[in-house]
Amino acid sequence: MGRGIFYSLITLFIMPAVLFAGCSSGKDADEDAAQERAIAERAYQHFAEISKIPRGSGNMQAISDYLTAFARERGLEVVQDSALNVLIKKSGSKGRENEPPVILQTHMDMVAEKNQDVVHDFLTDPIIPVIEGDWITASKKTTLGADNGAGLAILLAVLEADDISHPPIEAIITTDEEIGMTGAAAFDTALLSGNRFINLDMETEGVFTVSCAGATGVDMSLTVERMPPPDGFVPYSLTLKGLAGGHSGVDIHRGRGNANILLAQTLLELDGVELYLAGIDGGSARNAIPRECTAVIYIAADSFDAVESAVRRAEAAFKSEYTEDLAITLEVAQTTEMPMTAESTQRVLEIITQTPNGVLSMSPDIDGLVQTSSNLGVITTEDDVVTFVIYPRSSVPAEQSETLDKLRAVADSAGADINISNPVPPWPYKQDSPLRDMMTAVFLEMYGREPSVEAIHAGLECALFAGKMPEADFISIGPDVEEGHSPDERLSFSSFNRVCEFLVKVLREI
């Protein structure tokens, strides 16, 4: 997940009968507030600790083992499954041992994104959080991992606390949410006995998310032919960078440029210039809008001025449409890779420019909500194979099927192979939700206002769990996180503390 502009699904009216009883006052209220502050402080310490553990999607063993050890060291029941998901069970506090459990859920992986000029190995290097004013960022220009490290840290603080009132807790920490929610898909819900489910992966404080879009992983691979470079042709590296990027679900409506698409458009605009691709690489995650892309091209030495002039025109046009930070560089490349044939070059560029990308439709029922979208998130060239990684989303299954059909047609036309995997269904809205009503009452008491109850275009693991647990009551909450899935990601420290305190209040009153 990542923070964006979210869209209102319903207006929630709170009836007096919903308001909870037994609110603390006087000395008890002071003690409760002190407990909440202490747990929030401990939550940030957990955030700093888990940030030291490399946990980019696909690299789950170390963080999964850490969480398993965390539970065992505290005498908590724990299960680590074959997908490296971790389930931790904590008994209810004194006098509440026999109450129905509440399920708390986060994911342990993070999107590993950095600028190309940043030296950081996501397989070995820690993320170092830095607090500047109210914002927490990474010490280097990388993703922070607040998605979903913030929710995970709050969860760990709750599991560790021995002085708060709560029912039995079933804590699910899933793997690889960011690359298809494969951990959630593999999780055995027969291990659970609760039916009240609080997901902590939302990234706007004061928003209760109750519905989300579905998504499907799509990978195309094109085998290309290569040839010796023609006489007088020189390899050049063409790089487009400086775009804002962002989350392919919650930021897709912002009209941010896709570096993969823009670089291909630049190459297609070189009318009359004979060029051959040697390789193209851009983006780093299927669910992140690409900020940078580099192509190695062979052009005749005497056509450099024409190419440079066309590149400058494209740069000026893109700057006026997207951001002044955008830059396109053209420089001699040091490569021994032979160029692709003209036919293979054309096929690669056609796949990029014909792949559905960006907002494809808007909801007719909810003002401003994206209904269907697609993101060409990653392009890689390895030997004689160019791979295209795409992530279509939709809250309408028929429209998702239509997008997949279009992608199949693009692959067929270019002679590429296509693999469609990890379909995640939409999470439908439930009108009747006692959990939502109860949490709204707590929110009103704490904040003095009602929360916003909304649907989002991004995906949440609630969708997969709801499909397995149709009778359960689901909600998603979390603190303010901005620019998720990009190196500009940042977490509001005060919001993080408040959401932690809010969750403690909810567990006390639930």
RODO-2510 file (C-alpha; in nm, 4 decimals, decimal comma):
residues 510
     n   res          X          Y          Z
     1     m     0,0000     0,0000     0,0000
     2     g     0,0920     0,3686    -0,0208
     3     r    -0,0692     0,6919     0,0593
     4     g    -0,2722     0,8700    -0,2098
     5     i    -0,6045     1,0463    -0,2379
     6     f    -0,8777     0,8069    -0,1306
     7     y    -1,2413     0,8310    -0,2163
     8     s    -1,5465     0,8258     0,0057
     9     l    -1,7676     0,5180    -0,0196
    10     i    -2,0348     0,6013     0,2340
    11     t    -2,1238     0,8630     0,4925
    12     l    -2,1425     0,6923     0,8309
    13     f    -2,3957     0,8100     1,0917
    14     i    -2,3330     0,6985     1,4472
    15     m    -2,6403     0,6025     1,6502
    16     p    -2,6358     0,6402     2,0259
    17     a    -2,6717     0,2635     2,0721
    18     v    -2,3380     0,2114     1,9011
    19     l    -2,1430     0,4238     2,1457
    20     f    -1,9439     0,2112     2,3816
    21     a    -1,9910     0,2074     2,7555
    22     g    -1,7441     0,2133     3,0373
    23     c    -1,5096     0,4839     2,9115
    24     s    -1,2340     0,5449     3,1628
    25     s    -1,2130     0,8723     3,3489
    26     g    -0,9961     1,0388     3,6105
    27     k    -0,7064     0,8312     3,7357
    28     d    -0,7942     0,5310     3,5159
    29     a    -0,7934     0,7530     3,2060
    30     d    -0,4510     0,8908     3,2986
    31     e    -0,3154     0,5400     3,3466
    32     d    -0,4633     0,4279     3,0149
    33     a    -0,3092     0,7266     2,8372
    34     a     0,0305     0,6549     2,9900
    35     q     0,0103     0,2918     2,8762
    36     e    -0,0815     0,3983     2,5238
    37     r     0,2111     0,6417     2,5041
    38     a     0,4536     0,3811     2,6335
    39     i     0,3375     0,1254     2,3772
    40     a     0,3655     0,3833     2,0978
    41     e     0,7241     0,4585     2,2042
    42     r     0,8039     0,0881     2,2041
    43     a     0,6423     0,0524     1,8610
    44     y     0,8908     0,2949     1,7103
    45     q     1,1780     0,0989     1,8645
    46     h     1,0409    -0,2099     1,6906
    47     f     1,0202    -0,0155     1,3651
    48     a     1,3877     0,0754     1,3908
    49     e     1,4792    -0,2853     1,4690
    50     i     1,2924    -0,4474     1,1805
    51     s     1,4332    -0,1801     0,9463
    52     k     1,7773    -0,3315     1,0076
    53     i     1,6614    -0,6587     0,8499
    54     p     1,6623    -0,6661     0,4676
    55     r     1,3070    -0,7671     0,3778
    56     g     1,2400    -0,6746     0,0195
    57     s     0,9756    -0,8965    -0,1384
    58     g     1,1184    -1,2391    -0,2156
    59     n     1,3755    -1,2133     0,0644
    60     m     1,1645    -1,3277     0,3585
    61     q     1,3649    -1,5878     0,5509
    62     a     1,5501    -1,3518     0,7872
    63     i     1,2514    -1,1378     0,8866
    64     s     1,0260    -1,4439     0,9205
    65     d     1,2802    -1,6117     1,1493
    66     y     1,3133    -1,2893     1,3502
    67     l     0,9377    -1,2734     1,4086
    68     t     0,9255    -1,6404     1,5038
    69     a     1,2043    -1,5899     1,7567
    70     f     1,0307    -1,2760     1,8875
    71     a     0,7238    -1,4825     1,9747
    72     r     0,9132    -1,7720     2,1303
    73     e     1,1242    -1,5416     2,3460
    74     r     0,8025    -1,4011     2,4944
    75     g     0,6338    -1,7356     2,5482
    76     l     0,3739    -1,6787     2,2759
    77     e     0,2311    -1,9544     2,0601
    78     v     0,3743    -1,9286     1,7095
    79     v     0,3429    -2,1070     1,3752
    80     q     0,5770    -2,0452     1,0796
    81     d     0,4298    -2,2048     0,7681
    82     s     0,5913    -2,3239     0,4449
    83     a     0,5336    -1,9810     0,2830
    84     l     0,7188    -1,8234     0,5810
    85     n     0,3999    -1,6570     0,7051
    86     v     0,4028    -1,6189     1,0831
    87     l     0,0979    -1,6648     1,3071
    88     i     0,1389    -1,5506     1,6690
    89     k    -0,1308    -1,6149     1,9273
    90     k    -0,1536    -1,4239     2,2541
    91     s    -0,3958    -1,5137     2,5320
    92     g    -0,6481    -1,2575     2,6461
    93     s    -0,5565    -1,0343     2,9381
    94     k    -0,6747    -1,1237     3,2897
    95     g    -1,0491    -1,1698     3,2951
    96     r    -1,0765    -1,1705     2,9134
    97     e    -0,9216    -1,5080     2,8370
    98     n    -1,2474    -1,6635     2,7166
    99     e    -1,3597    -1,3811     2,4875
   100     p    -1,3715    -1,4302     2,1081
   101     p    -1,0291    -1,3569     1,9551
   102     v    -0,9541    -1,0548     1,7421
   103     i    -0,7332    -1,0984     1,4352
   104     l    -0,4611    -0,8395     1,3647
   105     q    -0,2818    -0,8651     1,0294
   106     t     0,0150    -0,7046     0,8524
   107     h     0,2698    -0,8067     0,5903
   108     m     0,6431    -0,8312     0,6566
   109     d     0,7848    -0,7490     0,3118
   110     m     0,8567    -0,4065     0,1617
   111     v     0,9033    -0,2616    -0,1863
   112     a     1,2773    -0,2259    -0,2557
   113     e     1,3118     0,0971    -0,4566
   114     k     1,6045     0,3363    -0,4907
   115     n     1,7378     0,5894    -0,7337
   116     q     1,9914     0,4453    -0,9780
   117     d     2,2768     0,6521    -0,8380
   118     v     2,2169     0,5371    -0,4783
   119     v     2,4513     0,2682    -0,3480
   120     h     2,2343     0,0312    -0,1452
   121     d     2,2053    -0,3487    -0,1543
   122     f     1,8542    -0,4462    -0,0452
   123     l     1,9751    -0,8038     0,0169
   124     t     2,2307    -0,7036     0,2797
   125     d     2,2050    -0,3363     0,3800
   126     p     1,9806    -0,2084     0,6604
   127     i     1,7339     0,0762     0,6242
   128     i     1,8195     0,3507     0,8747
   129     p     1,5142     0,5603     0,9716
   130     v     1,5756     0,9331     1,0226
   131     i     1,3318     1,1633     1,2039
   132     e     1,3108     1,5179     1,0680
   133     g     1,0353     1,7177     1,2314
   134     d     0,7249     1,5017     1,2132
   135     w     0,8480     1,2849     0,9274
   136     i     1,0443     0,9616     0,9253
   137     t     1,2430     0,8897     0,6090
   138     a     1,5230     0,6541     0,5069
   139     s     1,8771     0,7839     0,5584
   140     k     1,9542     0,7150     0,1926
   141     k     1,7309     0,7758    -0,1082
   142     t     1,5468     0,4431    -0,0780
   143     t     1,2046     0,3260     0,0221
   144     l     1,1549     0,3411     0,3989
   145     g     0,9503     0,0254     0,4435
   146     a     0,6740     0,1962     0,6406
   147     d     0,4554    -0,0035     0,4029
   148     n     0,3944    -0,2199     0,6014
   149     g     0,6685    -0,1861     0,8627
   150     a     0,4577     0,0715     1,0467
   151     g     0,1723    -0,1745     1,0956
   152     l     0,4144    -0,4540     1,1827
   153     a     0,5890    -0,2426     1,4477
   154     i     0,2575    -0,1475     1,6090
   155     l     0,1552    -0,5134     1,6093
   156     l     0,4795    -0,6209     1,7776
   157     a     0,4375    -0,3571     2,0473
   158     v     0,0846    -0,4827     2,1198
   159     l     0,1999    -0,8449     2,1342
   160     e     0,4826    -0,7518     2,3707
   161     a     0,2757    -0,5383     2,6099
   162     d     0,1687    -0,7131     2,9281
   163     d    -0,0242    -0,4280     3,0891
   164     i    -0,3097    -0,3598     2,8468
   165     s    -0,6601    -0,5034     2,8384
   166     h    -0,7388    -0,7096     2,5295
   167     p    -0,9182    -1,0236     2,4118
   168     p    -0,7153    -1,3159     2,2735
   169     i    -0,5129    -1,1973     1,9744
   170     e    -0,4370    -1,3908     1,6574
   171     a    -0,1632    -1,1996     1,4747
   172     i    -0,1003    -1,2875     1,1095
   173     i     0,2169    -1,1559     0,9442
   174     t     0,2263    -1,2499     0,5770
   175     t     0,5019    -1,2707     0,3172
   176     d     0,5382    -1,1195    -0,0280
   177     e     0,2295    -0,8999    -0,0244
   178     e     0,3966    -0,6581    -0,2642
   179     i     0,4527    -0,9169    -0,5384
   180     g     0,1113    -1,0771    -0,5567
   181     m    -0,0021    -1,1431    -0,1976
   182     t     0,1287    -1,4977    -0,2274
   183     g     0,1710    -1,5350     0,1476
   184     a    -0,1918    -1,4474     0,2158
   185     a    -0,3001    -1,6821    -0,0630
   186     a    -0,1102    -1,9687     0,1010
   187     f    -0,2177    -1,8992     0,4592
   188     d    -0,4399    -2,1656     0,6188
   189     t    -0,7302    -1,9838     0,7830
   190     a    -0,8290    -2,3083     0,9596
   191     l    -0,5629    -2,2050     1,2132
   192     l    -0,7835    -1,9131     1,3165
   193     s    -1,0843    -1,9012     1,5455
   194     g    -1,1545    -1,5261     1,5354
   195     n    -1,3905    -1,3534     1,2937
   196     r    -1,3088    -0,9867     1,3671
   197     f    -1,0221    -0,8930     1,1371
   198     i    -0,8207    -0,5684     1,1610
   199     n    -0,5671    -0,5162     0,8823
   200     l    -0,2947    -0,2584     0,9596
   201     d    -0,1839    -0,1860     0,6011
   202     m    -0,3860     0,1289     0,5382
   203     e    -0,1814     0,4467     0,4993
   204     t    -0,4079     0,7389     0,5721
   205     e    -0,4963     0,8093     0,9333
   206     g    -0,8658     0,8637     0,9894
   207     v    -0,9666     0,6447     0,6962
   208     f    -1,1370     0,3106     0,7546
   209     t    -1,0944     0,1117     0,4360
   210     v    -1,3705    -0,1400     0,3721
   211     s    -1,3300    -0,2366     0,0041
   212     c    -1,0523    -0,2609    -0,2563
   213     a    -0,9769    -0,3556    -0,6148
   214     g    -0,8498    -0,6912    -0,7353
   215     a    -0,5239    -0,7402    -0,9262
   216     t    -0,3424    -0,9944    -1,1434
   217     g     0,0259    -1,0493    -1,2177
   218     v     0,1171    -1,0487    -1,5869
   219     d     0,4621    -1,1250    -1,7320
   220     m     0,5485    -1,1154    -2,1012
   221     s     0,8785    -1,2419    -2,2389
   222     l     1,0046    -1,1767    -2,5902
   223     t     1,2984    -1,3665    -2,7365
   224     v     1,4923    -1,1281    -2,9611
   225     e     1,7401    -1,1816    -3,2420
   226     r     2,0741    -1,0036    -3,2480
   227     m     2,3201    -0,9137    -3,5218
   228     p     2,6623    -0,7522    -3,5588
   229     p     2,6345    -0,3708    -3,5571
   230     p     2,6353    -0,2094    -3,9028
   231     d     2,9517    -0,0272    -4,0045
   232     g     2,9833     0,3145    -3,8419
   233     f     2,7226     0,2442    -3,5723
   234     v     2,8066     0,3340    -3,2128
   235     p     2,6333     0,2268    -2,8880
   236     y     2,4763     0,5031    -2,6797
   237     s     2,3010     0,4921    -2,3451
   238     l     1,9721     0,6815    -2,3350
   239     t     1,8372     0,7342    -1,9810
   240     l     1,5165     0,8994    -1,8652
   241     k     1,4953     0,9790    -1,4931
   242     g     1,3532     1,2266    -1,2431
   243     l     0,9878     1,1212    -1,2493
   244     a     0,7856     1,1089    -0,9269
   245     g     0,6879     0,7402    -0,9489
   246     g     0,4599     0,6156    -0,6746
   247     h     0,2151     0,3364    -0,5982
   248     s     0,0461     0,1876    -0,9030
   249     g    -0,2860     0,1684    -0,7211
   250     v    -0,3265     0,4798    -0,5101
   251     d    -0,1174     0,7154    -0,7273
   252     i    -0,2239     0,5948    -1,0714
   253     h    -0,4923     0,8637    -1,1028
   254     r    -0,2344     1,1410    -1,0548
   255     g    -0,1196     1,1161    -1,4163
   256     r     0,2435     1,0592    -1,3238
   257     g     0,4675     0,9649    -1,6136
   258     n     0,5799     0,6063    -1,6617
   259     a     0,9509     0,6091    -1,7494
   260     n     0,9252     0,2853    -1,9495
   261     i     0,6509     0,4263    -2,1692
   262     l     0,8086     0,7704    -2,2132
   263     l     1,1477     0,6333    -2,3157
   264     a     0,9883     0,4054    -2,5754
   265     q     0,7877     0,7005    -2,7074
   266     t     1,1105     0,8996    -2,7345
   267     l     1,2706     0,6271    -2,9451
   268     l     0,9670     0,6006    -3,1718
   269     e     0,9802     0,9759    -3,2295
   270     l     1,3227     0,9492    -3,3928
   271     d     1,1748     0,9561    -3,7424
   272     g     1,4213     0,8889    -4,0193
   273     v     1,6949     0,7746    -3,7790
   274     e     1,8119     0,4173    -3,8155
   275     l     1,8568     0,2693    -3,4682
   276     y     1,8822    -0,0702    -3,3066
   277     l     1,8123    -0,1587    -2,9457
   278     a     2,0715    -0,3566    -2,7540
   279     g     1,8725    -0,3587    -2,4314
   280     i     1,6182    -0,1717    -2,2224
   281     d     1,5753    -0,1782    -1,8433
   282     g     1,3379     0,0262    -1,6304
   283     g     1,1398     0,0141    -1,3080
   284     s     1,1884    -0,2239    -1,0172
   285     a     0,8450    -0,3435    -0,8999
   286     r     0,5231    -0,4352    -1,0796
   287     n     0,3190    -0,2229    -0,8370
   288     a     0,5403     0,0871    -0,8530
   289     i     0,5168     0,3474    -1,1310
   290     p     0,8636     0,3479    -1,2956
   291     r     1,0697     0,6600    -1,2335
   292     e     1,3761     0,5694    -1,4425
   293     c     1,4487     0,3737    -1,7597
   294     t     1,7637     0,3185    -1,9654
   295     a     1,7963     0,1909    -2,3219
   296     v     2,1202     0,1053    -2,4987
   297     i     2,0862     0,1872    -2,8678
   298     y     2,3126     0,1679    -3,1714
   299     i     2,3002     0,4674    -3,4057
   300     a     2,5261     0,5896    -3,6850
   301     a     2,7937     0,8246    -3,5545
   302     d     2,6886     1,0958    -3,7997
   303     s     2,3251     1,0840    -3,6782
   304     f     2,4127     1,1816    -3,3209
   305     d     2,3179     1,5488    -3,3678
   306     a     1,9741     1,4577    -3,5054
   307     v     1,9120     1,2150    -3,2218
   308     e     2,0326     1,4635    -2,9607
   309     s     1,8039     1,7309    -3,1020
   310     a     1,5024     1,4984    -3,0974
   311     v     1,5822     1,3901    -2,7416
   312     r     1,5943     1,7523    -2,6257
   313     r     1,2527     1,8193    -2,7833
   314     a     1,1076     1,5148    -2,6109
   315     e     1,2627     1,6194    -2,2810
   316     a     1,1095     1,9671    -2,3049
   317     a     0,7675     1,8246    -2,3893
   318     f     0,7770     1,5743    -2,1012
   319     k     0,8938     1,8406    -1,8555
   320     s     0,5991     2,0610    -1,9412
   321     e     0,3570     1,7717    -1,8922
   322     y     0,5065     1,5928    -1,5919
   323     t     0,7849     1,7534    -1,3889
   324     e     1,0786     1,9895    -1,4308
   325     d     1,2922     1,7294    -1,2517
   326     l     1,2700     1,5000    -1,5541
   327     a     1,5928     1,4611    -1,7505
   328     i     1,6996     1,2551    -2,0510
   329     t     2,0688     1,1876    -2,1010
   330     l     2,2420     1,0551    -2,4133
   331     e     2,6011     0,9366    -2,3823
   332     v     2,8376     0,6831    -2,5329
   333     a     2,7825     0,3373    -2,3838
   334     q     3,0540     0,0950    -2,2840
   335     t     2,9018    -0,2350    -2,3972
   336     t     2,9895    -0,5475    -2,5907
   337     e     2,6250    -0,6468    -2,6327
   338     m     2,5303    -0,6758    -2,9975
   339     p     2,2234    -0,4851    -3,1175
   340     m     1,8886    -0,6467    -3,1848
   341     t     1,7665    -0,6753    -3,5384
   342     a     1,5356    -0,4051    -3,6717
   343     e     1,2402    -0,6433    -3,6423
   344     s     1,3167    -0,7302    -3,2780
   345     t     1,3706    -0,3627    -3,1966
   346     q     1,0314    -0,2790    -3,3415
   347     r     0,8591    -0,5602    -3,1530
   348     v     1,0034    -0,4482    -2,8188
   349     l     0,8896    -0,0902    -2,8722
   350     e     0,5458    -0,1974    -2,9896
   351     i     0,4905    -0,4107    -2,6788
   352     i     0,5809    -0,1155    -2,4565
   353     t     0,3646     0,1395    -2,6333
   354     q     0,0663    -0,0916    -2,6952
   355     t     0,0460    -0,2321    -2,3421
   356     p    -0,2533    -0,0780    -2,1580
   357     n    -0,1119     0,1612    -1,8993
   358     g    -0,2519     0,4122    -1,6528
   359     v    -0,6179     0,4738    -1,5713
   360     l    -0,8440     0,2691    -1,7978
   361     s    -1,1815     0,3505    -1,6407
   362     m    -1,3349     0,5407    -1,3496
   363     s    -1,6111     0,4228    -1,1190
   364     p    -1,9565     0,5406    -1,2315
   365     d    -2,0821     0,5121    -0,8737
   366     i    -1,8066     0,6636    -0,6575
   367     d    -1,6811     1,0053    -0,7620
   368     g    -1,3084     1,0091    -0,8320
   369     l    -1,2451     0,6363    -0,7696
   370     v    -1,0370     0,4564    -1,0313
   371     q    -1,2177     0,1408    -1,1383
   372     t    -0,9638    -0,0212    -1,3724
   373     s    -0,5950     0,0487    -1,4393
   374     s    -0,2738    -0,1132    -1,5568
   375     n     0,0923    -0,0468    -1,4838
   376     l     0,3928    -0,1513    -1,6951
   377     g     0,6128    -0,1652    -1,3887
   378     v     0,9338    -0,3381    -1,4977
   379     i     1,1278    -0,4055    -1,8177
   380     t     1,4462    -0,6126    -1,8089
   381     t     1,6826    -0,7374    -2,0774
   382     e     1,8846    -1,0483    -2,0061
   383     d     2,0764    -1,2158    -2,2857
   384     d     1,8256    -1,2620    -2,5702
   385     v     1,5067    -1,2204    -2,3650
   386     v     1,3237    -0,8967    -2,2854
   387     t     1,0717    -0,9296    -2,0012
   388     f     0,7778    -0,6983    -1,9358
   389     v     0,6132    -0,7029    -1,5912
   390     i     0,2601    -0,5599    -1,5790
   391     y     0,0037    -0,5180    -1,3004
   392     p    -0,3593    -0,4619    -1,4032
   393     r    -0,6152    -0,3806    -1,1311
   394     s    -0,9932    -0,3558    -1,1275
   395     s    -1,2868    -0,3629    -0,8904
   396     v    -1,4998    -0,5086    -1,1742
   397     p    -1,4057    -0,8661    -1,2759
   398     a    -1,5399    -0,8225    -1,6310
   399     e    -1,3147    -0,5203    -1,6891
   400     q    -1,0149    -0,7069    -1,5482
   401     s    -1,0838    -0,9884    -1,7935
   402     e    -1,1009    -0,7351    -2,0768
   403     t    -0,7611    -0,5909    -1,9816
   404     l    -0,6095    -0,9391    -1,9690
   405     d    -0,7517    -1,0104    -2,3154
   406     k    -0,5864    -0,6932    -2,4472
   407     l    -0,2544    -0,7971    -2,2954
   408     r    -0,2817    -1,1398    -2,4548
   409     a    -0,3451    -0,9705    -2,7904
   410     v    -0,0351    -0,7515    -2,7494
   411     a     0,1765    -1,0577    -2,6701
   412     d     0,0340    -1,2583    -2,9607
   413     s     0,0925    -0,9746    -3,2067
   414     a     0,4592    -0,9447    -3,1063
   415     g     0,5231    -1,3167    -3,0774
   416     a     0,5857    -1,2930    -2,7025
   417     d     0,5046    -1,5489    -2,4349
   418     i     0,2646    -1,4403    -2,1609
   419     n     0,2161    -1,5723    -1,8091
   420     i    -0,0842    -1,4669    -1,5985
   421     s    -0,0631    -1,5511    -1,2290
   422     n    -0,1612    -1,4692    -0,8701
   423     p    -0,5099    -1,3301    -0,9329
   424     v    -0,6408    -1,1397    -0,6307
   425     p    -1,0179    -1,0846    -0,6179
   426     p    -1,1776    -0,7527    -0,5242
   427     w    -1,2782    -0,7068    -0,1607
   428     p    -1,6518    -0,6264    -0,1646
   429     y    -1,8100    -0,3779     0,0750
   430     k    -2,0288    -0,5116     0,3571
   431     q    -2,3066    -0,2841     0,4684
   432     d    -2,3443    -0,4496     0,8097
   433     s    -2,0228    -0,4329     1,0157
   434     p    -2,0364    -0,4370     1,3980
   435     l    -1,6547    -0,4079     1,4034
   436     r    -1,6660    -0,0910     1,1936
   437     d    -1,9400     0,0551     1,4136
   438     m    -1,7484    -0,0187     1,7331
   439     m    -1,4200     0,1217     1,5986
   440     t    -1,5997     0,4305     1,4737
   441     a    -1,7287     0,4931     1,8250
   442     v    -1,3745     0,4648     1,9655
   443     f    -1,2451     0,6942     1,6930
   444     l    -1,5131     0,9529     1,7684
   445     e    -1,4247     0,9445     2,1380
   446     m    -1,0511     0,9809     2,0675
   447     y    -1,0532     1,2293     1,7773
   448     g    -1,3789     1,4162     1,8293
   449     r    -1,4903     1,3446     1,4729
   450     e    -1,6072     1,0553     1,2599
   451     p    -1,3646     0,8600     1,0416
   452     s    -1,3967     0,8476     0,6649
   453     v    -1,5182     0,5075     0,5425
   454     e    -1,3811     0,4435     0,1951
   455     a    -1,2916     0,2128    -0,0908
   456     i    -0,9495     0,2180    -0,2600
   457     h    -0,8138     0,1168    -0,5965
   458     a    -0,5032    -0,0393    -0,4444
   459     g    -0,5032    -0,3996    -0,3271
   460     l    -0,5246    -0,5228     0,0303
   461     e    -0,4823    -0,8732     0,1653
   462     c    -0,8295    -0,8384     0,3152
   463     a    -0,9556    -0,9424    -0,0295
   464     l    -0,7903    -1,2843    -0,0115
   465     f    -0,8808    -1,3418     0,3518
   466     a    -1,2405    -1,2309     0,2928
   467     g    -1,2663    -1,4892     0,0151
   468     k    -1,1625    -1,7614     0,2622
   469     m    -1,3579    -1,6189     0,5588
   470     p    -1,6860    -1,4849     0,4135
   471     e    -1,8514    -1,4546     0,7554
   472     a    -1,5700    -1,2487     0,9083
   473     d    -1,5880    -0,8731     0,9687
   474     f    -1,2992    -0,6841     0,8051
   475     i    -1,1512    -0,3351     0,8294
   476     s    -0,8167    -0,1770     0,7412
   477     i    -0,6476     0,1143     0,9237
   478     g    -0,3039     0,2716     0,9501
   479     p    -0,0979     0,5899     0,9936
   480     d    -0,0113     0,8552     0,7367
   481     v     0,2475     0,7297     0,4866
   482     e     0,3303     0,9427     0,1832
   483     e     0,4916     0,8498    -0,1498
   484     g     0,4823     0,4773    -0,0850
   485     h     0,6751     0,2501    -0,3225
   486     s     0,9187     0,5321    -0,4022
   487     p     1,2437     0,6632    -0,2506
   488     d     1,0460     0,9642    -0,1281
   489     e     0,8430     0,7449     0,1080
   490     r     0,7888     0,8987     0,4508
   491     l     0,5925     0,8173     0,7661
   492     s     0,4312     1,0719     0,9973
   493     f     0,5715     1,0132     1,3449
   494     s     0,2769     1,1735     1,5262
   495     s     0,0262     0,9807     1,3148
   496     f     0,2135     0,6564     1,3842
   497     n     0,1869     0,7226     1,7590
   498     r    -0,1827     0,8112     1,7418
   499     v    -0,2764     0,5026     1,5422
   500     c    -0,0883     0,2850     1,7893
   501     e    -0,2789     0,4490     2,0753
   502     f    -0,6047     0,4088     1,8824
   503     l    -0,5491     0,0360     1,8348
   504     v    -0,4795    -0,0071     2,2078
   505     k    -0,8095     0,1732     2,2831
   506     v    -0,9928    -0,0522     2,0358
   507     l    -0,8530    -0,3665     2,1982
   508     r    -0,9562    -0,2338     2,5377
   509     e    -1,3133    -0,1649     2,4293
   510     i    -1,3765    -0,4408     2,1752
***
